[in-house]
Amino acid sequence: IEETNGEIDGSFEGFECRWQNVPNVNGHKMSLLVVAMNPDPEINRETYGNVLKQIRNIYGDEASYHPLRTDLLQLSLSPALLSHEWRVRSLGTGAVRRGKYLLGMVLQNVAGRYLFKRKLDTKTVQWSRYRNDLVDNSDFRKFDGVLRMIIDGSDEQAMRLGNFLDTEFRAGHLAYGTHKSQEALVTCIVFSYNGNHLHFVDGSDGGYALAAKDLKQRVAEAKTFLKGRSTVQVTTSGA
């Protein structure tokens, strides 16, 4: 997109939001953000590796802390939850088409519940495997310059991880932010129900947004600490 192109409508092709919030299994869903703080990328890579290793040590294998579970994934019939997709996908289409879109969503979810419960397949889609594919295609762990994860765990596990992260933070290796939620939210991009779908996961009640606020506070604290340490070094060398 070029700035000179003028206004361009956003594309919401494939956007779906039809699942109920996913409850926790072990106590909470934790939204976790970690950013390595060293100017050397090799040291930062080692830092991220240590964080992931510590998560495995505390929480176990991926299946133990994955925020989504196939048996807890339930299509929603709630107007409040379905309204997110409905408002976006039917905006500006007129009252009749908007009504048809909403009715179609409800009917599709009723049919989906039946197919999932009976573990039935159609000629075009293996509905008996769809929830497994959804879990496999979820982005509960990603890296875009910041390590982002949604973790299902207990308060004791969160405390152990927090102690490790705080030690690393005090050593100047990283900054982090966390936020605990009771549920996970799932938003989907679906181009095909037969494999070509991606599912975005966040924590409820603020999730990544509040974890980011926590992270920014620590980043600011780290910068203040480093600035103060530099001032002390300059004063000492000058003396």
N, C-alpha and C positions, 0 to 999 in steps of 0.2 A: 504494500500500500504506500503510495507516494503522497506527500503532503499536498501537492498540487492537484490531486485527483478530486478534491472536494469531499463532501460527505459521502460515506459509503455505509450501507446498511450492514449490520452484523449478521452473520449466518448462524442460525441455531439448528441447522440440519442434524438430525440424529439425537438431539437433546431430549432426554427422558428423565423423569423424576417420579418413579412409581412404587418405590419400596418403603416399607415402614422403617422407622429408625431401628437399628440393631442393638439390643440390650447387651450389657456387659456380662461376662461369664465369671471372671475372677475378682471383680470388685469395682473396676472402673475402666474407661477408655482414656488413655493418656495421649494427648497431642504433644509431640516432642520435636523441637527444633535445635539443631546443633550447628555451629559455624566455627571452624578452626581459625586461629588468630595469628599464626606464624606467617611471615612473608615468604618463607620457603615452601613451595608446593609439595615437595617430597615429605617434609615434616608434617604438613597438613594431611597428606594421604595416610601417613602412619597414625595420626591422631584419629581420623575417622575409622580406620581399621580397629584401633583399640576400643573405640566406643561400640562398634558392632560386635566385637568379641565379648565385651562386658555384658551387652544385652543378651547374647546367647548364654553366657554363664549364669545370668540371673533368671532369665525367663525360660530357658530351654530352647527347643527347636521352634521353627517358624509357626508350626501349627498350634503350638501352645499359647502364643501371644498374638496370633493373627486377629484383627478386630472383627472379621466377618466369619460366620459359621453357616454352612449350608442349611442346617436344621433351624436356624434362627432367621433366615431370610424369608420374609412374607410380603407379598404384594399388598399394597395399601388400597383401602376403599374410603379413606378419609378425604373429604373435600378440601380440608386445609392443606394436606400434603400434596394432593393431586393438582391443586391450584397453581403451584409453582410452574409446572410444565404447561398447564393449560393457558395461563396468562401469557407466557412467552411465545408458545407455538401458534396461538390463535389470535394474537394481537392484530387489530386492524382488518379482520376478515369478515366482520359483520355479525350480528346477533345470532342468526340462524346457524352459520358455520361454526361459530364459537360453541353454541349449544350442542351441535353434532359432535364436535371434537371431544367435549367433556363426556358426553354419553358414550362415545366410542372408547375412551380411556377406561371408564368404569366397566363396560362389558368385556373389554380385553383382559382386565385384571381379574374379573370373575372367572373367565375362561382359563386364564393362567393358573389361578388357584386350583382349579379342578385338574388341570393337566399335571401340575406339580405334585398334587396329593396322590394322584393315581400313577404317577411316573410314566405318563403316556408320551409317545412320540408321534409326530406327523411325518408326511412324506418329505417335508422341507426342513424341519427342525427337530433335533433331539432334545425335547423339553426335559426329559429325565436327567440330562446332564447339564442343563443350562445354569443352574445355581452353582454347580462345581466350576463351570467355566467362568462364571461371574467372579467367584473368589480368586481364581487363578489370574484373571484379567484386571484385578483391582490394583490401584496405585497406593496401597497403604504405606509403602516405603519408596521414597524417591530422593534423587539428589539433583539439585540445580544450582550448585554453589553453596547450598545449605542442605544438610541432611534433615529430611522431614519424615516422620513416622507417626502412625497411630498404633498404640500398643494396648492390648487387653491384659491387665495384670492386677495384682493385689497391692494394697497400701504398703505392705512389707517389702515387696519387690521394688516399688517406686521409691521407697526410702533408700534402699541399697543403691539403686541407680543414681538417685539424687546425690548421695554421699560421694560416689565416684566422680560424677560430673562437677560437683563443687570443688573437689580436690584438684581436678584438671583445670577448672576455671581459676582457682587461686594460684596455680602454677603458671597461668598465662597461656595455656595451650588452646583453650576454646572458650566460647560463650554459649549459653544454652537458654532455652525457655520451655516451660511445660504448662499444661493445663489439663486438669482431670474433668472428665464428663461421664455421665451415666450411660450414654448411648453413642453409637456411630451413625453418621449420616451418609447416604449413598446417592450420588448423582451420576447419571449414565450418559454416554455417547454411544448410540447404537445405529450402525449402518446395516448390520445383518444380525439376526438372532442365531445364526449358525457359525459363530466364531468371531465376527468382526465387530466386537463391542468392547468398550473400555469403561471402567467404573472408578469414579473419584470418591475417596473416603475422607471424612473429616469428623471431628468430635462435635457433639452437640453443645449447646450453651456457650458458644464462643470458640471452642476448638482451637484451630491454628491461629485465629485472630488474637486470642488472649495469650497464647503461647508466644506469638510474635511480640506482643507488648512486654512480656516477661524477658524475652531475649534482648530487646532494645535497651531495657534498663541495665542489663548486665554488660552489654557492649559499651554503653556510656560509662559505667563504673570502671570497666577495664581501661578505657581511654584515659580517664582521669587518673587512674593509678599509674599508667605508663608515663603520662605527662609529668606527674609528680616525681617519679623515679628518675626521669631524664633531667629534671631541674636539680635534683640532689646531686647527680653525677657531674653536671656542668659546674655547680658551685664547688664541689670537692676538687675537681680538676683545676679550677681557677685559683683555689687557695693554694 
